[in-house]
Amino acid sequence: MVIHSETAVIKVQQLVNRFGSHVVHEQLNLSVYHGEILGVVGGSGTGKSVLLRSIVGLRQPNEGTVELFGHNLPALSDAKRSQLQKRMGVLFQKGALYSSLTLKENVALALIEQAGLSRQDATALAMVKLALVGLPAASGDKYPAELSGGMIKRAALARALALEPDILFLDEPTAGLDPIAAAAFDRLLLTLRDALDLTVFLVTHDLDTLYACCDRVAVLSQKRVLVADRLAVVAATDDEWVRDYFHGPRGRAAQQAADTLAQE
């Protein structure tokens, strides 16, 4: 896999995030390039989700800058920030669908509230988005509680794609899925990235997803980005956590599976 462009659509510089006296990020730097799928990994407490929330504007960093498409997001007015955020789609952990709404209503909501579409037009477009992620038409009238974990993740992905974003943020999208459903999600993500020209910021602990999807991997450690590079370079980094993660039994199995798939 290769980076599709040298254009950085996300540029994080000197980022600091604190919670009281607890420092999560300190002088963190990271760039994400147009058309790539960047996997973000790290041990528990390294602030993977905090970094994602800082980039999408859900958390104001204590220090540093977060640039999206050349604009410093924290410095923008509310109106300009809202316009920029429409170019981002977010899939949160566990899907975060509204339990009282059907799938088509979940997807249509953003189209009504943010794009100003009529309910009829929003519903029609929502059905298109559900089909785009591989869900059958009959699923549109179902509620989240009636669905499997894999279908919930696909529905949440459809909602994230509702406004046709340029950047897709995924927070542990395959967590809780069985291996077959997780592999299907990985294939779907690659298809959508290529078909829709997406840039993807992917927080994950799933080694199979890293090997199947990611152009580069960024490792969070010691309050900053330890390394961000192609997976082979990252896996060769001289670091205890990296060695345990990539070269333990699960890491070796994921690499072997990826190598076998590449030979087929």
Backbone hydrogen bonds, N-H to C=O, Kabsch-Sander energy under -0.5 kcal/mol:
donor,donor_aa,acceptor,acceptor_aa,energy
8,A,6,E,-0.6
9,V,7,T,-0.7
9,V,32,V,-1.8
10,I,32,V,-1.8
11,K,67,E,-2.5
12,V,30,L,-3.6
13,Q,11,K,-0.5
13,Q,65,T,-2.4
15,L,28,L,-2.6
16,V,63,E,-2.2
17,N,25,H,-1.5
19,F,22,H,-2.9
22,H,19,F,-1.9
23,V,21,S,-0.6
24,V,17,N,-2.7
24,V,22,H,-0.6
25,H,17,N,-1.5
26,E,223,K,-2.8
28,L,15,L,-2.2
30,L,12,V,-2.3
32,V,10,I,-2.5
34,H,7,T,-2.9
36,E,33,Y,-2.0
38,L,36,E,-0.6
38,L,200,V,-3.0
39,G,37,I,-0.6
39,G,216,R,-2.6
40,V,202,L,-3.3
41,V,39,G,-0.5
41,V,218,A,-2.7
43,G,220,L,-0.6
46,T,43,G,-1.7
51,L,47,G,-2.2
52,L,48,K,-2.0
53,R,49,S,-2.6
54,S,50,V,-2.0
55,I,51,L,-2.1
56,V,52,L,-2.2
57,G,53,R,-0.7
58,L,53,R,-2.0
59,R,53,R,-1.4
62,N,16,V,-2.0
63,E,16,V,-1.5
65,T,13,Q,-2.2
67,E,11,K,-2.9
68,L,71,H,-2.6
69,F,9,V,-2.4
71,H,68,L,-1.8
73,L,66,V,-2.7
73,L,71,H,-1.1
75,A,72,N,-1.0
76,L,72,N,-0.6
76,L,73,L,-1.4
81,R,77,S,-2.8
82,S,78,D,-2.2
83,Q,79,A,-1.8
84,L,80,K,-2.2
85,Q,81,R,-2.4
86,K,82,S,-0.9
86,K,83,Q,-0.5
87,R,84,L,-1.8
88,M,85,Q,-1.6
89,G,167,I,-2.6
91,L,169,F,-3.1
92,F,90,V,-0.6
95,G,92,F,-1.9
96,A,94,K,-0.9
99,S,97,L,-0.6
101,L,98,Y,-1.5
103,L,139,S,-0.5
103,L,142,K,-2.0
104,K,140,G,-2.2
106,N,102,T,-2.5
107,V,103,L,-2.2
108,A,104,K,-2.3
109,L,105,E,-1.6
110,A,106,N,-0.6
111,L,107,V,-0.7
112,I,108,A,-2.0
113,E,109,L,-2.9
114,Q,110,A,-2.6
115,A,110,A,-1.2
117,L,111,L,-2.4
122,A,118,S,-2.9
123,T,119,R,-2.3
124,A,120,Q,-2.0
125,L,121,D,-2.3
126,A,122,A,-2.4
127,M,123,T,-1.9
128,V,124,A,-1.2
129,K,125,L,-2.2
130,L,126,A,-2.2
131,A,127,M,-2.0
132,L,128,V,-2.1
133,V,129,K,-1.3
134,G,131,A,-1.7
135,L,130,L,-2.5
139,S,136,P,-1.6
140,G,137,A,-1.5
141,D,138,A,-0.9
142,K,139,S,-1.7
146,E,143,Y,-2.3
147,L,144,P,-1.9
152,I,148,S,-2.1
153,K,149,G,-2.1
154,R,150,G,-1.9
155,A,151,M,-2.5
156,A,152,I,-2.7
157,L,153,K,-2.0
158,A,154,R,-2.3
159,R,155,A,-2.1
160,A,156,A,-2.1
161,L,157,L,-1.6
162,A,159,R,-1.3
164,E,161,L,-2.0
166,D,87,R,-2.2
167,I,87,R,-2.1
168,L,199,T,-3.1
169,F,89,G,-3.4
170,L,168,L,-0.5
170,L,201,F,-2.7
171,D,91,L,-2.6
172,E,170,L,-0.7
172,E,203,V,-3.1
175,A,172,E,-1.2
177,L,174,T,-1.9
182,A,178,D,-2.7
183,A,179,P,-2.2
184,A,180,I,-2.0
185,F,181,A,-2.1
186,D,182,A,-2.2
187,R,183,A,-2.1
188,L,184,A,-2.2
189,L,185,F,-2.5
190,L,186,D,-2.0
191,T,187,R,-2.1
192,L,188,L,-2.7
193,R,189,L,-2.5
194,D,190,L,-2.1
195,A,191,T,-2.6
196,L,192,L,-2.7
197,D,193,R,-0.9
198,L,193,R,-1.3
199,T,166,D,-1.9
200,V,36,E,-2.9
201,F,168,L,-2.7
202,L,38,L,-3.1
202,L,200,V,-0.6
203,V,170,L,-3.0
203,V,201,F,-0.6
204,T,40,V,-1.9
204,T,202,L,-0.6
207,L,205,H,-0.8
210,L,206,D,-1.9
211,Y,207,L,-2.2
212,A,208,D,-2.3
213,C,209,T,-2.6
214,C,209,T,-0.7
214,C,210,L,-1.2
215,D,37,I,-2.1
216,R,37,I,-1.4
217,V,229,D,-2.9
218,A,39,G,-3.4
219,V,227,V,-2.7
220,L,41,V,-2.9
220,L,218,A,-0.6
221,S,219,V,-0.5
221,S,224,R,-2.8
224,R,221,S,-1.6
226,L,219,V,-2.8
226,L,224,R,-0.8
227,V,219,V,-0.8
229,D,217,V,-2.0
233,V,230,R,-0.6
234,V,230,R,-2.5
235,A,231,L,-3.0
236,A,232,A,-0.9
237,T,234,V,-1.9
239,D,237,T,-1.7
243,R,239,D,-2.6
244,D,240,E,-2.5
245,Y,241,W,-2.7
246,F,242,V,-2.8
247,H,243,R,-2.0
248,G,244,D,-0.6
252,R,248,G,-2.6
253,A,249,P,-2.0
254,A,250,R,-2.3
255,Q,251,G,-2.2
256,Q,252,R,-2.3
257,A,253,A,-2.3
258,A,254,A,-2.2
259,D,255,Q,-2.5
260,T,256,Q,-2.4
261,L,257,A,-2.2
262,A,258,A,-2.1
263,Q,259,D,-1.2
264,E,260,T,-0.8
264,E,261,L,-0.7
